Amino acid sequence: MSYRKTLQACYLGFVTQAISANFAPLLFLTFRDTWGISLEQLALLPMVFFLTQILVDLAAARFADRIGYRTSVVSSQVLSALGLALLAFLPGWMAPFPGILLAVILYAAGSGLIEVLVSPIVEACPFENKAGMMSLLHSFYCWGSVAVILGSTLFFAAFGIGAWRILACLWALVPLYNTFNFLKCPIDRLVDDGSGMTMGQLFRLPLFWLLALLMVCSGASELAMAQWASAFTESALGVSKAVGDLAGPCLFAVLMGIARILYGKYSERTNLTVWMLVCGILCVACYLLSALAPSPLLGLAGCALCGFSVGIMWPGTLSISSRKCPRGGTAMFALLAFSGDVGGSVGPSLVGFVSGASGGDLRGGLLAGFIFPALLVLGLLFLLKGDRKS
């Protein structure tokens, strides 16, 4: 059996997740201008997206093992393809906002299943250097994000924003094609039937709560900066949205992907926990630089370098968890994905709330956001202390 096919399917799985997370936000102003949907309603869409992922994370912890990895991961691709395609049609078939909301819920459910299942599928493959493989796998989310932002920008420049429905259907072809990849590739279980830990057993394990804290901080550190990068770039440099998207979130994603590829290449020569600790300290510095730099260009540099600093956090925490808790199984990966999504919701919300309280100054919000990488550093120091004792 060729597990390389499994790996390729998982790569495209993360590209699908990137499409789901990044495509609709590019159309928010188009939705407002076309159907008169308010910005307050549009702000609900990312919240619904992450809330749906969180609920799917929790549900998958219970049913994924019973249904089976293959059925679950194929369902993730079908839901993603269906949601992206229906985004083009539902707003015309029913009231526009409920139509968009229903499409978002469908592909968010697919995205949640991808998040829970793809990492343990790769972890179960008989590859050496699992930490490096995990880092390389997660880099495809970054490259997918770059492809969506850059590809959509070029498509709209060539055909006009009015052709967005065609582009939605084109992006839906990615998970549709990948459905057949997952139907045919070999898929192993992470642990034997009945030998994986239950949610209750994990909750009684003190180490699990430390790992969950690391995931919350990883998700918050990444998305607090990523989701506000475009707005920060536009306000700090006074550039257009298109330039802001490319200089902000696109550059952030490129550097995050580079970090994951570099770790994937050199992982066997380094201590993962120490590498993450160094990246956590760099992330604290990036948040402080973005918030306190006297020059807008220095602030942008801090924003971009933050992408590099957070690159290893999410996949690194999964690899540490798998090594320290080998019987964690699907329940552990699902709960860790849940923790990461909670961080991904809390982080951007804190930045937005503090920025609003500061009179719309994003620097104040980013200054508050440094608490998440700082907590990650403290958690990693505690983990290293436990490693030395053992």
N, C-alpha and C positions, 0 to 999 in steps of 0.2 A: 504494500500500500504506500502511496506517495503522500506523505504528510505535508509536502511542499504545496500541494493543492489546498490543503486545509489552511495553511498559512496565508495563501493568496486570498482565499475566501474571507478570512478574518481581517486582512488588510482592507479589502473592499467594504467590510462591515463597518470599520471605523470611518472610512470615507463617507459611507451612507449616513452615519451619525453626524458627521460634520456638515453635510448637506442639510439635514433636518434642523440643526441648531442655527445655521447661519443664513439660509436662503430667505426665509420670510422677513426677518428684520430689515433686509435690503429694500423691501417693498412697502414699508410702513407709510411713507409719505405718499406713495402711489395709491394705497388703500384709502388714505384720508382724502386725497384729491378726487378719486374716482367715485367713492360712495359716501363721502362725508363722515366717515368713521372718526370719532374723536381720538385725540392722543391718549386720553385716559383709558379708553377701551383698548387701544393698541398696546398700551403698557401692560394690560392683563395677559397678552399672548405669551410673552416669555415666562410670566409667572405660571400660567397654565401648563406650558411646556415642561417646566421643571417639576411642578407638582405632579403631573402625570408620570414623569420618569420616577419620582420618588415612590409613588404608589405601586408602580410596576416593580421597582426594586424589591419592595417588601413582599409583594405577592409572589415574585419569582423565587424568593427564598424558600417558599413553601411548595410551589407546584413544579418548578423546573426539573427537579430530580424525578418526580413521578411521571411527568409527561415524556421526559427524555430530552437530551440536548438537541438532537437533530430537529425534532418537531418544533421545539421552542425557538431555535435560531432561524429556521425557515420561516416561521411565523413573523419573526422580527423583520425580515426582508419584505414579506408580503404586506405587512402593515405600513412599513415605510414607503414602499412604492405606491400603495393605495392612497395614503395621506397626501403625498406630494402631487400625485396626479389629480386628486379631487380638489386640491387647493386651486387648481385652474378652473374648475367647473362649479363647485358648490356655491360660491358667492353669486353666481348667475341663476342657479336653480332655486335658491331660497333667499331669505334675508341675508345680506352680505356678511355682517359680522358673525352671526351664528354659523354660517357656512364656513368661514375661515377658521372659526374656533373648533368646529368638528374635524376639519382636516388636520389642524395642529394636534388635536388629541390623538388622532390615529397614528400620525408619524412619530409623535412623542412616545407612544406606547411601544412602537417598534424600536425607537432609539433606546428606551429603557431596557428592553430585552437584549439589545446588542451590548449595552454596557455591562450587564450582569453575566452574559454567557461567553462572549468572545475571549475575554482574558482567561477564564478557567479552561476553555477549549485549547488554547495555545499552551497553557501550563501543563495540560495533560498529554501533549504531544511528546514523543521520545526524542527531544532535542537536548543537546548539551547547552550550557550557558543560558539557563532559563531567564535570568535577570536581563541579560542583553537582548534576548528575543522579545521580552515583554516591553522593554524600552523602545525597540525598533517598531513593534506593533503599534504602540501608542503614538509614534511619530506620524502615522498615516492619518490620524485625526487632524494633525497640524497641516499636512499637505492637502488634505481634503478641504480644510477651511480656506487655505490660500487659493485652491482651485475654484471654490464657490465665489469668493469675493472678487478675485481677478477675472475669472471666466464670465461671471455675471456682468461685471463692469464693462468688459469688452463686448459682450453680446448686446447690452443695452446701447453702447456707443454705435454699434453697427446697425442694429435693427430697431432701435427705439424702445423706450420703457413700455410702450403699449403691447409689445410682443412678449411680456412676462409670462403669459399663460403657456406659450410654446416652450419657453425655457423650463418652466415647472415640470412639464411632461418629459422633457429631455433629461432633467436630473432624476426623474422617477425611473428611468431606464437602468440606472446604476444598481439599485437594490433589486429590480426585476431580473436583471442578468445574474446577480449574485445569488438569487434564490436557487437557481440551477446548480451553481457551484456548491452550495451547502447540501443540496440533495445527493450529490455524487461523491463528495470528498470523505475520507475516513475521519471519524470523530470518536475519541475515547472519553471515558469518564475520568474526572479528576481523582475520585476515590471509589472503591468498590461499593456496590449497593449495601446500604445499611451501616456502613462504617464511618460515614461523615458525621460531623458534629451537628447537633440540632441548634436552633436559635437559643433555646434555654441554656444549653451547655456553654455556648459562646458568651452569653450574658453573664454567666457565673465566672468567667475567666478574666481576671484583672488585666492581663496582657491585651485582650481584645479591646478593652475600652481605651487603652493607650493607642492602639492601632487605629481605632475609629476616630480618635482625636486628631491623629496625623492626617487622616483622609479629609476630615472637615476642614482643617487648615490648608491642605493641599488644594481642595476645590475652591475655597474662599480666596486664597492667594492668587490662583490662576484667573478666576473669572471676575474678581473685583477689578482687576486691571484690564483684562481683555474686553469686558463689556463696556467700559467707560473710555477705552483707548481712543476711539474715533472722536467722541465728544471732547475729550481732553485735547487732542491734536487740533481739532477745529478751533476751539476757544483759545488755546495757547498760541497757535501760529496764525490764526485768522485765515485759514485756507478753506476751500470748498469741501463738500462732503465726500466727493470722489477721491480727492487727494487725502482727506482725513482718513478714509477707509484704508487706503493703500499704505499711508505712512504710519497709521495707528495699529488697528487689529491685524492687518496683513503682515506687517513687519514683525509684530509680536508673535504671530503664528510661525513665521519663517524661522525665527531664532529659537522658538520652543522646539520645532522639529529638528533643527540642527543639534540642539542639546541632547535630544533623545537618540539621534543617530550616533553622536560621538560616544555617549555612554554605551550604546549597544556594541560599538566597536571595541571599546577599551574596558568593558565591565569586568573581564576576568583578571585584570591587573589592579583593580581598585576595590576598596571596601565600600559597599553600597551605602551604609549608614553614614560613614564619614563624608562621602561624596554629597549625600543629601544635606548633611549639616553645613557644608561649605556653601551649597546652593541656597540654603535657607538664610544664611548670613548675608549673602549677596542680594537676596530678595528683599530683606529688610532695608539694605542700603539703597536699592532701586526705588522702593516706595518713598523713602526719605528724600532721595534726589528729585523724584518727580514732584513731590509736594513742596520742597524748600528751595529748589534751584533758582538762582536769580535770573537765569536766562531760559527762555522758552525752549531753545534747542537742547539745553542740558536736561530740561524736564522731559523732552521727547526721548532723549537718550536713555534716561532712567526707565521710561515706559517700555521702550523696545528691549532693553537688557533684562527687564523683568520677565519677558518671554523666555529668555535663555535660562534664567534662574529657576523658574517653576517647571521647566521641562521634565525633570526626572522625578518630581515630587509624587505625582499620582501613580505612575507605573512602578516607581521605586517602593512606595508603600505597599502595593500589591505583592511585589516580589518578597519583601521582608515578611509580610504576613504569611505568605505561602511557605516560606522557609521555617518560620518560628511556630507555625500552627498547621502542620501538614495534613491534619485530619479536618481542617475547617470546611473543606468542600464548597459546594455551591452556596450554602447558606452564608458562609463567611464572605464570599465574593459579593453576594447580593447585598449584605448588610454594609459592606465597605463601600459599594457603589451608592447605596442610600446615604451614607455619611458624606461621601464626596458631593452628592447632589445637594444635600442640606447646606454644605459649605458654599456650593455654587450659587445658592439662593441667598444666603445670609450675607456673603461678602459684598456683592454688588448693591444689595439693599442698604447695607450700612454706609457705603460710600455715597449713595444717592441721598440718604436721609441726612447725613452730616453735611453734605454739600448744600442741600436745601436750607438747613439751619444756619449755614454760613453765608447766606445770601446768594446762593448759586455758584460759589467758588469751589471748583472741583479739587483744588489743592487741599482744602480742608478735609474733604472726604477721603482723598488718597492718604493724607497723613494719618487718619483714623484707621485706614486699611492695613497699616504696617503691623497691627496687633496680631494678624493671622500668621505671617511668617515668623514673627517673634515667638508665638506659642509653639509653632512647629519646631523651632530651634530648641526650645526648652524640652519638648517631648523627645526629640532625638538624643539630647544629652542624657535624659533619664534612661533611654533605651541603651545607649552606649555604656552607662554605668552598670546596668544589669548584665550586659554582655561581659564586662570585665569581671564581675563577681562570679559569673558562671564559668 
